[in-house]
Amino acid sequence: MKSNHSKRIFILSLLASLGLVFIWACTIGPEKIPLNHSAKMVLSKIPGIKNFIDLSDVKSSHQIIFFVVRIPRVLLATLAGMALAGSGVVFQGVLRNPLAEPYVLGVSSGAAFGASLVIVTGVSISVLGLSSIAIGALLGALITIYVVYTIAKVGMKSSITTLLLSGIAVSFLLSSMVSLMIALNRDRIEQIIFWTMGSLNAAKMDQVQVVALPIIVCLVVFIFFSRDLNVLLLGEDSATSMGIDVTWIRKILLMTASMATALSVSVTGIIGFVGLIVPHAMRIILGPNHKYLTPASIISGAIFLIFSDTIARTIIAPGQLPLGVVTSVIGAPYFVYLLYKSNLGRA
């Protein structure tokens, strides 16, 4: 896809697809809601349009299911998908590695440790609509990010290699601690493992309201620094010669990406592959220019996670699969296919 115009059209088509998938996902479930009723209920919440929408023909039970159960879940999937895919773009761009992903600095292990610690200690609090497990996961992820940066810091800056090695070391340590907690608290195994597989079962509008604004701010930062990401791909020396403060830009982007990932993990658990395959797929379609790659990946991440969550909650209904299992089952073969197609293109 060479033309910039065609890339813009592609992104607009992704945006339209996101709207359709969002409404479609709200119709799917044990209680079927007609597609036109879902569309009307979505439109009824949009300022300037809601005054023209009549919901008198929509059953009250459907409205309760739609607004209380499905809308929070689909909104949370949208935000988490955007955060993970956007973070994936940033990690791959800053680290100059198309196989990098949001958990490379130990964010997932930190979140798993924080959540597991809350589960085994039985702490039960709620702050701003976030459960104690979500708060533990968020704090665990953020503290881990701080520790990794502190370890990697040499003088006033940290190299990419040192940062990665620090992340890997801390990640292994925390994973071992989680395994130890599981071994010592066998009555909590199911709860810990289910959380680490990722799920949107407990999605509530309170959670959406808490994480929405900070995640959106992170996404705006990703898009704002798209040009700098393009320059970073040229290497540190070239970026510095063009007037880019590489250390500062790298720190801002990695911290913002880690924050977006931590926010997502705190309310969804650990969900793999979104930050890896979505940016990689968009890079194959659009090329490496982050002006188009970043927004396309953010939108596609939302579509991918909404679709995956819909499968997770319907394929064995009334039971539900962990969301992380579905993204892995879909993501792994698709990633192999992308690599295969990519290698064919180079042949």
Secondary structure by P-SEA (a helix, b strand, c coil): cccaaaaaaaaaaaaaaaaaaaaaaaacccccccaaaaaaaaaaaccccccccccccccaaaaaaaacccaaaaaaaaaaaaaaaaaaaaaaaaaccccccccccaaaaaaaaaaaaaaaabbbbbcccccaaaaaaaaaaaaaaaaaaaaacccccccaaaaaaaaaaaaaaaaaaaaaaaaacccaaaaaaaaaacccccccaaaaaaaaaaaaaaaaaaaaaaaaaaaaaacaaaaaaaccaaaaaaaaaaaaaaaaaaaaaacccccccccccaaaaaaaacccccccaaaaaaaaaaaaaaaaaaaaacccccccccaaaaaaaacaaaaaaaaaaaaaaac
